[in-house]
Amino acid sequence: MEFKATARRNKLLGLWAAGLMKLEGDAADAYARQVIESDFEEKGDNDVYRKVKGDLDESGAGQSEHQVRKQMDELLIVALNQIKSEI
């Protein structure tokens, strides 16, 4: 369940970041998939954080480290609640 929740959180995070970068539709979905895939680079959340933070900074939609990490924490709770409601 932890893996599933983390993958869902990463998708939600990718969609959040895509919105900040003005990506829509297929481009937003493709970006969310990239965020999910970035989690396989190393153990923990730092790979996902670096991906999203770097992309936000590069696009000019920069967010502080605190904002990105807070969003990651909040979206993990959302993801867990979604999964629990599906059971």
Legacy VTK file of the C-alpha trace (Angstrom):
# vtk DataFile Version 3.0
C-alpha trace
ASCII
DATASET POLYDATA
POINTS 87 float
0.000 0.000 0.000
2.920 2.336 0.728
4.279 1.933 -2.816
0.855 2.562 -4.305
0.318 5.654 -2.139
3.725 7.052 -3.037
3.137 6.484 -6.752
-0.254 8.163 -6.496
1.266 11.054 -4.539
3.885 11.466 -7.243
1.203 11.566 -9.929
-0.743 14.186 -8.000
2.460 16.145 -7.410
3.255 15.987 -11.106
-0.191 17.284 -11.996
0.167 20.091 -9.426
3.548 21.094 -10.830
2.266 20.781 -14.402
-0.462 23.270 -13.573
2.088 25.722 -12.207
4.100 25.290 -15.406
0.963 25.893 -17.515
0.931 22.355 -18.935
-2.473 20.974 -19.838
-4.054 17.772 -21.107
-1.661 15.188 -22.509
1.378 17.329 -21.647
0.324 17.453 -17.984
-0.304 13.695 -17.917
3.074 13.021 -19.553
4.797 15.221 -17.006
3.040 13.406 -14.134
4.361 10.105 -15.552
7.876 11.570 -15.620
7.547 12.484 -11.945
6.403 8.941 -11.111
9.364 7.506 -13.026
11.817 9.850 -11.305
11.113 8.060 -8.024
12.994 4.995 -9.271
16.346 6.824 -9.369
17.142 6.406 -5.672
15.569 5.431 -2.364
13.499 8.105 -0.658
11.814 11.254 -1.920
14.829 13.376 -2.817
14.844 12.240 -6.450
11.215 13.303 -6.865
11.838 16.576 -5.063
14.848 17.406 -7.257
12.889 16.622 -10.435
9.905 18.780 -9.548
11.868 21.641 -7.976
14.308 21.775 -10.876
11.536 21.764 -13.469
9.576 24.443 -11.629
12.666 26.628 -11.357
13.555 26.094 -15.010
10.053 27.000 -16.161
9.971 30.191 -14.111
7.209 28.823 -11.878
9.641 28.360 -9.007
8.433 27.354 -5.594
10.490 27.300 -2.417
11.843 24.038 -1.039
9.340 24.378 1.808
6.417 24.790 -0.609
7.341 21.751 -2.692
8.014 19.515 0.306
4.806 20.686 2.011
2.867 19.841 -1.150
4.515 16.406 -1.213
3.455 15.779 2.398
-0.105 16.988 1.841
-0.543 14.991 -1.354
0.675 11.810 0.347
-2.213 12.179 2.801
-4.618 12.753 -0.110
-3.250 9.687 -1.906
-3.590 7.496 1.197
-7.171 8.651 1.721
-8.024 7.958 -1.917
-6.600 4.453 -1.716
-8.381 3.700 1.560
-11.681 4.830 0.060
-11.176 2.444 -2.873
-10.754 -0.618 -0.643
LINES 1 88
87 0 1 2 3 4 5 6 7 8 9 10 11 12 13 14 15 16 17 18 19 20 21 22 23 24 25 26 27 28 29 30 31 32 33 34 35 36 37 38 39 40 41 42 43 44 45 46 47 48 49 50 51 52 53 54 55 56 57 58 59 60 61 62 63 64 65 66 67 68 69 70 71 72 73 74 75 76 77 78 79 80 81 82 83 84 85 86
